[in-house]
């Protein structure tokens, strides 16, 4: 029929258009896939480059963090050293002023001593004194009286020399051992030999004191070095512990934030699972209600069909089967006649020919054909069954999606829970490490303070000795030399040998011996 040919042409055109559309879609998809793969390759290369740059910057960031921490520590140490240096400078300025006054006073005393010694040497080296010494010095033929006079003269000379030295020393600053020698020279009962022995003992004492100072200087230098090394090590250890404590605190804070985020994520996941479960229950309930309604409708329709079949019998069944075959064979012709009206099978039945008029009165009643009604009932049953089948498929698909979602949610929750436990354990370990670090910091700080206190005690014990060590050593050497010359005079040597002696030299520095 012409209508059938037109429909076939339309369908053919639609097939060609759909084939072309499919071809275009396939080409577009292949181009998109190719573009996507190229983009992925470019992004991977970019990712590798960015990852490398990120790692380099992280390494640089770590190095800079360490340098900043070290610089902060150096800045703190420098500030503390500056405060100490300023205090030391102020103390040094104050001490220098007092020491300058002492030095001026000692310089004046030395000048007076030099003048006195020069006058004494001039007196003893005069011609009259030399002539007198020639007459009074002991000789092999000297008498006992002459020896007595020579001993008194040497005693007087030695006494005058010691007295001059003692007169230049301020009260309370002299050496008591010189006082005893002066007393021995003033007395008449102490012989020269005893005075000489006193001088020898004083010389031995001075040598022993110098040896003690040498040992003390070596001890102080060694202790200062050891204490300084220990102080630096402890200071560096405290700084390292401070850095470690800050890092641990930052790590604990980071873990706390991550743990809070994981707990929030788990709560959100549990809430989503609960909402999905409630939705699935509601959908399943709705499905069961729909299935029950459809089953009841189907049962009711079948009951109605059974009632019709009971009335019309096998004739209706045969007519229904024949009409179904005719519709299948000539469906295209009927569609051509009513193409604008056909929408569904129910509409086709509405446009069939009108039923014949009722029989005339008087004739026997014949049952009308019921195949159309039974066919409609079968269509309704088929629609109900199809709706039930679609509902079952949708229910099965929804249940599968729900189970898959629940499995994914359970897996994610297990992963998050494991991560949460791991992070909680790591946080507990870090907090324990923090407690240990704080305890170690307290111990190290306490030990560092003890070392600093010990260094202060060393300064109090050794600073004066180290500051005046060379002066005290030279003073002792000069005194030992002067005492040796005095011993020679008392032993009968020429007194002129004492012209360079200066027992007063640096007596003040020896008063602490």
C-alpha positions as CSV (number, residue, x, y, z in Angstrom):
1,X,0.0,0.0,0.0
2,X,1.2,3.6,-0.6
3,X,1.0,4.4,3.2
4,X,3.2,1.4,4.0
5,X,5.8,2.4,1.4
6,X,5.8,5.9,2.9
7,X,6.3,4.6,6.4
8,X,9.1,2.3,5.2
9,X,10.8,5.3,3.5
10,X,10.5,7.4,6.6
11,X,12.0,4.5,8.7
12,X,14.8,4.1,6.2
13,X,15.6,7.8,6.3
14,X,15.6,7.6,10.1
15,X,17.9,4.6,10.0
16,X,20.4,6.5,7.7
17,X,20.2,9.6,9.9
18,X,20.8,7.5,13.0
19,X,23.7,5.7,11.3
20,X,25.3,9.0,10.4
21,X,24.7,10.3,13.9
22,X,26.3,7.2,15.3
23,X,29.2,7.6,13.0
24,X,29.6,11.2,14.0
25,X,29.3,10.4,17.7
26,X,31.9,7.6,17.3
27,X,34.3,10.0,15.5
28,X,33.7,12.7,18.1
29,X,34.2,10.2,21.0
30,X,37.4,8.9,19.4
31,X,38.7,12.4,19.0
32,X,37.7,13.2,22.6
33,X,39.5,10.1,23.8
34,X,42.6,11.0,21.9
35,X,42.5,14.5,23.2
36,X,41.9,13.2,26.7
37,X,44.9,10.8,26.4
38,X,47.1,13.6,25.2
39,X,45.9,15.9,28.0
40,X,46.5,13.1,30.5
41,X,50.1,12.7,29.2
42,X,50.7,16.4,29.5
43,X,49.2,16.5,32.9
44,X,51.3,13.6,34.0
45,X,54.4,15.3,32.8
46,X,53.3,18.5,34.5
47,X,52.6,16.5,37.7
48,X,56.0,15.0,37.7
49,X,57.6,18.4,37.2
50,X,55.5,19.9,39.9
51,X,56.2,17.0,42.2
52,X,59.9,17.4,41.7
53,X,59.7,21.1,42.3
54,X,57.6,20.5,45.4
55,X,60.1,18.1,46.8
56,X,62.9,20.5,46.1
57,X,61.0,23.3,47.7
58,X,60.2,21.1,50.7
59,X,63.9,20.3,51.1
60,X,64.7,23.9,50.8
61,X,62.0,24.8,53.3
62,X,63.4,22.3,55.8
63,X,66.9,23.7,55.3
64,X,65.6,27.2,55.7
65,X,63.6,26.2,58.9
66,X,66.8,24.7,60.4
67,X,68.8,27.8,59.4
68,X,66.1,30.1,60.9
69,X,66.0,28.1,64.1
70,X,69.8,28.2,64.4
71,X,69.8,31.9,63.6
72,X,67.2,32.5,66.3
73,X,69.3,30.6,68.8
74,X,72.4,32.5,67.7
75,X,70.5,35.7,68.1
76,X,69.4,34.8,71.6
77,X,72.9,33.7,72.6
78,X,74.3,36.9,71.1
79,X,71.8,39.0,73.0
80,X,72.7,37.3,76.2
81,X,76.4,37.6,75.6
82,X,75.8,41.3,74.8
83,X,74.1,41.9,78.1
84,X,76.9,40.1,79.9
85,X,79.6,42.0,78.0
86,X,77.9,45.3,78.8
87,X,77.8,44.3,82.5
88,X,81.4,43.2,82.3
89,X,82.4,46.4,80.6
90,X,80.6,48.5,83.3
91,X,82.3,46.4,86.0
92,X,85.6,46.7,84.2
93,X,85.3,50.4,84.0
94,X,84.5,50.7,87.6
95,X,87.4,48.3,88.6
96,X,89.8,50.2,86.3
97,X,89.0,53.4,88.0
98,X,89.8,51.9,91.4
99,X,92.8,50.1,90.1
100,X,94.1,53.3,88.5
101,X,93.9,55.0,91.9
102,X,95.8,52.1,93.5
103,X,98.3,52.2,90.7
104,X,98.9,55.9,91.1
105,X,99.4,55.4,94.9
106,X,101.8,52.5,94.3
107,X,103.7,54.5,91.6
108,X,104.1,57.3,94.1
109,X,105.4,54.9,96.7
110,X,107.8,53.3,94.2
111,X,109.1,56.7,93.3
112,X,109.7,57.5,97.0
113,X,111.4,54.2,97.5
114,X,113.6,54.7,94.5
115,X,114.7,58.1,95.9
116,X,115.3,56.6,99.3
117,X,117.4,53.8,97.9
118,X,119.3,56.2,95.7
119,X,120.1,58.4,98.7
120,X,121.1,55.3,100.7
121,X,123.4,54.1,97.9
122,X,125.0,57.5,97.5
123,X,125.6,57.6,101.3
124,X,127.1,54.1,101.3
125,X,129.2,54.7,98.2
126,X,130.7,58.0,99.3
127,X,134.5,58.2,99.8
128,X,134.1,58.6,103.6
129,X,131.9,55.6,103.9
130,X,134.2,53.5,101.8
131,X,137.2,54.6,103.9
132,X,135.2,53.8,107.0
133,X,134.2,50.3,105.7
134,X,137.9,49.5,105.0
135,X,138.7,50.2,108.6
136,X,135.7,48.4,110.1
137,X,135.3,45.3,107.9
138,X,136.5,42.1,109.6
139,X,139.9,40.7,108.8
140,X,142.1,37.8,109.9
141,X,143.8,39.8,112.6
142,X,140.7,41.6,113.8
143,X,140.0,41.5,117.5
144,X,136.8,40.3,119.2
145,X,135.8,43.9,119.8
146,X,136.2,44.7,116.1
147,X,134.0,41.7,115.1
148,X,131.3,42.9,117.5
149,X,131.3,46.3,115.9
150,X,131.0,44.8,112.4
151,X,128.0,42.6,113.3
152,X,126.2,45.6,114.8
153,X,126.8,47.6,111.7
154,X,125.4,44.9,109.4
155,X,122.4,44.4,111.7
156,X,121.8,48.2,111.7
157,X,122.1,48.3,107.9
158,X,119.7,45.4,107.4
159,X,117.3,46.8,110.0
160,X,117.3,50.2,108.3
161,X,116.6,48.5,104.9
162,X,113.7,46.4,106.3
163,X,112.4,49.4,108.1
164,X,112.4,51.5,105.0
165,X,110.4,48.8,103.2
166,X,107.9,48.5,106.0
167,X,107.5,52.3,106.2
168,X,106.3,52.4,102.6
169,X,103.6,49.8,103.1
170,X,100.2,50.9,104.2
171,X,99.0,49.7,107.6
172,X,97.4,46.2,107.4
173,X,98.9,45.5,104.0
174,X,102.4,44.3,105.0
175,X,103.8,40.8,105.2
176,X,104.0,39.6,108.8
177,X,107.0,37.5,107.9
178,X,109.0,40.8,107.3
179,X,107.7,42.0,110.6
180,X,109.3,39.0,112.3
181,X,112.6,39.5,110.5
182,X,112.5,43.2,111.6
183,X,111.9,42.2,115.2
184,X,114.8,39.7,115.0
185,X,117.1,42.4,113.7
186,X,115.9,44.9,116.4
187,X,116.7,42.4,119.1
188,X,120.2,41.9,120.5
189,X,119.8,38.3,121.5
190,X,119.0,36.8,118.0
191,X,122.2,35.9,116.1
192,X,122.8,36.4,112.4
193,X,122.5,32.8,111.7
194,X,118.9,32.7,113.0
195,X,118.0,35.8,110.9
196,X,119.6,34.1,107.8
197,X,117.5,31.0,108.5
198,X,114.3,33.1,108.7
199,X,115.2,34.6,105.4
200,X,115.8,31.2,103.9
201,X,112.5,30.0,105.2
202,X,110.7,33.0,103.8
203,X,112.4,32.4,100.4
204,X,111.3,28.7,100.5
205,X,107.8,29.8,101.4
206,X,107.7,32.3,98.5
207,X,108.9,29.6,96.1
208,X,106.2,27.2,97.4
209,X,103.5,29.9,97.0
210,X,104.6,30.5,93.4
211,X,104.5,26.7,92.7
212,X,101.0,26.7,94.2
213,X,100.0,29.6,92.0
214,X,101.4,27.8,88.9
215,X,99.4,24.7,89.8
216,X,96.3,26.8,90.5
217,X,96.6,28.6,87.1
218,X,96.9,25.3,85.3
219,X,93.9,24.0,87.2
220,X,91.8,27.1,86.5
221,X,92.7,27.1,82.7
222,X,91.8,23.4,82.5
223,X,88.5,23.8,84.4
224,X,87.5,26.8,82.4
225,X,88.1,24.8,79.1
226,X,86.1,21.8,80.4
227,X,83.3,23.9,81.8
228,X,83.1,26.0,78.6
229,X,82.9,22.8,76.4
230,X,80.3,21.3,78.7
231,X,78.3,24.6,78.7
232,X,78.3,24.8,74.9
233,X,77.3,21.1,74.6
234,X,74.4,21.6,77.1
235,X,73.3,24.8,75.5
236,X,73.3,23.1,72.1
237,X,71.4,20.2,73.6
238,X,68.8,22.5,75.1
239,X,68.4,24.3,71.8
240,X,67.9,21.0,70.0
241,X,65.4,19.9,72.6
242,X,63.5,23.2,72.1
243,X,63.4,22.7,68.4
244,X,62.2,19.1,68.8
245,X,59.5,20.2,71.3
246,X,58.2,22.8,68.8
247,X,58.2,20.2,66.0
248,X,56.4,17.7,68.2
249,X,53.8,20.3,69.2
250,X,53.2,21.2,65.5
251,X,52.9,17.5,64.6
252,X,50.4,16.9,67.5
253,X,48.3,19.9,66.4
254,X,48.3,18.6,62.8
255,X,47.3,15.1,63.9
256,X,44.6,16.6,66.2
257,X,43.1,18.5,63.2
258,X,43.4,15.3,61.0
259,X,41.7,13.2,63.7
260,X,38.9,15.8,64.0
261,X,38.4,15.8,60.3
262,X,38.3,12.0,60.2
263,X,35.7,11.9,63.0
264,X,33.6,14.5,61.2
265,X,33.9,12.5,57.9
266,X,32.9,9.2,59.7
267,X,29.9,10.9,61.3
268,X,28.9,12.4,57.9
269,X,29.3,8.9,56.3
270,X,27.2,7.3,59.0
271,X,24.5,9.9,58.5
272,X,24.6,9.3,54.8
273,X,24.3,5.6,55.2
274,X,21.4,6.0,57.6
275,X,19.6,8.3,55.2
276,X,20.3,5.9,52.3
277,X,19.0,3.0,54.4
278,X,15.8,4.9,55.3
279,X,15.3,5.8,51.6
280,X,15.9,2.2,50.5
281,X,13.3,1.0,53.1
282,X,10.8,3.5,51.8
283,X,11.4,2.5,48.2
284,X,11.1,-1.2,49.1
285,X,7.9,-0.6,51.0
286,X,6.5,1.4,48.0
287,X,7.6,-1.5,45.7
288,X,5.9,-4.1,47.8
289,X,2.7,-2.0,48.0
290,X,2.8,-1.5,44.2
291,X,3.3,-5.2,43.6
292,X,0.5,-6.1,45.9
293,X,-1.8,-3.6,44.2
294,X,-0.8,-4.8,40.7
295,X,-1.2,-8.4,41.8
296,X,-4.7,-7.6,43.1
297,X,-5.6,-5.7,39.9
298,X,-4.4,-8.6,37.8
299,X,-6.4,-11.1,39.8
300,X,-9.5,-8.9,39.5
301,X,-9.0,-8.6,35.7
302,X,-8.5,-12.3,35.3
303,X,-11.7,-12.9,37.4
304,X,-13.6,-10.6,35.0
305,X,-12.2,-12.4,32.0
306,X,-13.2,-15.7,33.5
307,X,-16.7,-14.5,34.0
308,X,-16.9,-13.4,30.3
309,X,-15.5,-16.7,29.1
310,X,-18.1,-18.5,31.1
311,X,-20.8,-16.6,29.2
312,X,-19.4,-16.5,25.7
313,X,-17.5,-19.8,25.7
314,X,-15.1,-21.0,23.1
315,X,-16.6,-18.8,20.4
316,X,-15.1,-15.7,22.0
317,X,-11.7,-17.3,22.3
318,X,-11.7,-18.2,18.6
319,X,-12.9,-14.8,17.5
320,X,-10.3,-13.2,19.7
321,X,-7.5,-15.3,18.3
322,X,-8.7,-14.7,14.7
323,X,-9.0,-10.9,15.3
324,X,-5.5,-10.9,16.8
325,X,-4.1,-12.6,13.7
326,X,-5.9,-10.2,11.4
327,X,-4.5,-7.3,13.3
328,X,-1.0,-8.7,13.0
329,X,-1.4,-9.3,9.2
330,X,-3.2,-6.2,8.3
331,X,-1.9,-3.9,10.9
332,X,0.0,-1.8,8.3
333,X,-3.2,-1.2,6.2
334,X,-5.2,-0.2,9.3
335,X,-2.3,2.1,10.3
336,X,-2.4,3.8,6.8
337,X,-6.1,4.5,7.1
338,X,-5.9,5.9,10.6
339,X,-2.2,7.0,11.0
340,X,-3.2,10.4,12.5
341,X,-5.5,8.7,15.1
342,X,-3.4,5.8,16.3
343,X,-1.7,6.4,19.6
344,X,-2.2,3.1,21.5
345,X,-4.0,-0.2,21.1
346,X,-6.9,1.2,23.1
347,X,-7.3,4.1,20.6
348,X,-7.4,1.5,17.7
349,X,-10.4,-0.1,19.3
350,X,-12.2,3.2,19.6
351,X,-12.1,3.8,15.8
352,X,-13.4,0.4,14.8
353,X,-16.8,0.2,12.9
354,X,-19.9,0.7,14.9
355,X,-21.7,-2.4,16.2
356,X,-24.7,-3.7,14.2
357,X,-28.1,-2.4,15.2
358,X,-30.0,-4.6,17.7
359,X,-32.1,-7.3,16.1
360,X,-35.6,-6.7,15.1
361,X,-38.3,-7.6,17.5
362,X,-39.6,-11.0,17.1
363,X,-36.4,-12.6,15.9
364,X,-34.3,-14.8,18.2
365,X,-31.5,-13.0,20.2
366,X,-28.0,-13.8,19.2
367,X,-25.0,-13.2,21.5
368,X,-22.8,-10.5,20.1
369,X,-19.0,-11.0,19.6
370,X,-17.0,-10.4,22.8
371,X,-13.5,-10.9,21.3
372,X,-12.9,-7.1,21.5
373,X,-13.6,-6.9,25.2
374,X,-11.5,-10.0,25.9
375,X,-8.7,-8.6,23.8
376,X,-8.8,-5.4,25.9
377,X,-8.7,-7.4,29.1
378,X,-5.6,-9.3,27.8
379,X,-3.9,-6.0,27.0
380,X,-4.7,-4.8,30.5
381,X,-3.2,-8.0,32.0
382,X,-0.2,-7.7,29.8
383,X,0.3,-4.0,30.9
384,X,0.0,-4.9,34.5
385,X,2.5,-7.8,34.1
386,X,4.9,-5.5,32.2
387,X,4.6,-2.9,34.9
388,X,5.3,-5.5,37.6
389,X,8.3,-6.7,35.6
390,X,9.7,-3.2,35.2
391,X,9.1,-2.6,39.0
392,X,10.9,-5.8,39.8
393,X,13.9,-4.8,37.6
394,X,14.0,-1.4,39.1
395,X,13.8,-2.8,42.6
396,X,16.6,-5.3,41.8
397,X,18.7,-2.5,40.3
398,X,18.1,-0.2,43.3
399,X,18.9,-3.0,45.7
400,X,22.2,-3.8,43.9
401,X,23.1,-0.1,43.9
402,X,22.2,0.1,47.6
403,X,24.3,-3.0,48.5
404,X,27.3,-1.6,46.4
405,X,27.0,1.8,48.2
406,X,26.8,0.0,51.5
407,X,29.9,-2.0,50.7
408,X,31.8,1.0,49.5
409,X,30.7,2.9,52.6
410,X,31.7,0.1,54.9
411,X,35.1,-0.1,53.2
412,X,35.6,3.6,53.5
413,X,34.5,3.6,57.1
414,X,36.9,0.8,57.9
415,X,39.7,2.6,56.1
416,X,38.9,5.9,58.0
417,X,38.6,4.0,61.3
418,X,42.0,2.4,60.8
419,X,43.5,5.7,59.8
420,X,41.9,7.3,62.9
421,X,43.3,4.6,65.2
422,X,46.7,4.9,63.6
423,X,46.7,8.7,63.9
424,X,45.4,8.5,67.5
425,X,48.3,6.0,68.3
426,X,50.8,8.3,66.6
427,X,49.4,11.3,68.5
428,X,49.7,9.3,71.8
429,X,53.3,8.4,70.9
430,X,54.1,12.0,70.1
431,X,52.5,13.2,73.3
432,X,54.6,10.7,75.2
433,X,57.7,11.9,73.3
434,X,56.7,15.5,74.2
435,X,56.5,14.6,77.9
436,X,59.9,13.0,77.7
437,X,61.3,16.0,75.8
438,X,59.9,18.4,78.3
439,X,61.4,16.3,81.1
440,X,64.7,16.2,79.3
441,X,64.5,19.9,78.7
442,X,64.0,20.6,82.4
443,X,67.0,18.3,83.3
444,X,69.2,19.8,80.7
445,X,68.3,23.3,81.7
446,X,68.9,22.5,85.4
447,X,72.3,21.0,84.5
448,X,73.1,24.0,82.3
449,X,72.3,26.3,85.2
450,X,74.5,24.2,87.5
451,X,77.4,24.5,85.0
452,X,76.9,28.2,84.7
453,X,76.9,28.5,88.5
454,X,80.1,26.5,88.6
455,X,81.7,28.8,85.9
456,X,80.7,31.8,88.1
457,X,82.4,30.1,91.1
458,X,85.5,29.5,88.9
459,X,85.5,33.2,88.0
460,X,85.3,34.2,91.6
461,X,88.1,31.8,92.5
462,X,90.4,32.3,89.5
463,X,89.8,35.7,88.0
464,X,92.0,37.6,90.4
465,X,94.8,35.0,90.3
466,X,94.8,34.9,86.5
467,X,94.6,38.7,86.2
468,X,97.6,39.3,88.5
469,X,99.5,36.1,88.0
470,X,102.4,37.6,86.0
471,X,102.6,40.6,88.4
472,X,102.6,38.4,91.5
473,X,105.2,36.1,89.9
474,X,107.5,39.0,89.1
475,X,107.0,40.4,92.6
476,X,107.9,37.1,94.2
477,X,111.0,36.9,92.0
478,X,112.0,40.4,93.0
479,X,111.5,39.7,96.7
480,X,113.4,36.4,96.5
481,X,116.2,38.3,94.8
482,X,116.2,41.0,97.4
483,X,116.1,38.5,100.3
484,X,119.0,36.7,98.7
485,X,121.0,39.9,98.6
486,X,120.0,40.7,102.2
487,X,121.2,37.2,103.2
488,X,124.5,37.9,101.5
489,X,124.9,41.2,103.3
490,X,124.2,39.5,106.7
491,X,126.7,36.8,105.7
492,X,129.4,39.4,105.3
493,X,129.2,40.3,101.5
494,X,129.6,43.9,100.2
495,X,126.5,45.9,100.9
496,X,126.8,47.7,97.6
497,X,125.3,44.6,96.0
498,X,121.9,45.7,97.4
499,X,121.9,48.9,95.3
500,X,119.4,47.3,92.8
501,X,117.2,45.6,95.4
502,X,113.6,46.7,95.8
503,X,111.8,44.6,98.5
504,X,108.9,47.0,98.4
505,X,108.1,46.0,94.8
506,X,104.5,44.7,94.4
507,X,104.1,44.0,98.2
508,X,100.5,44.8,97.8
509,X,100.0,42.0,95.2
510,X,101.6,39.5,97.7
511,X,99.4,40.3,100.6
512,X,96.9,37.7,99.4
513,X,99.4,34.9,99.4
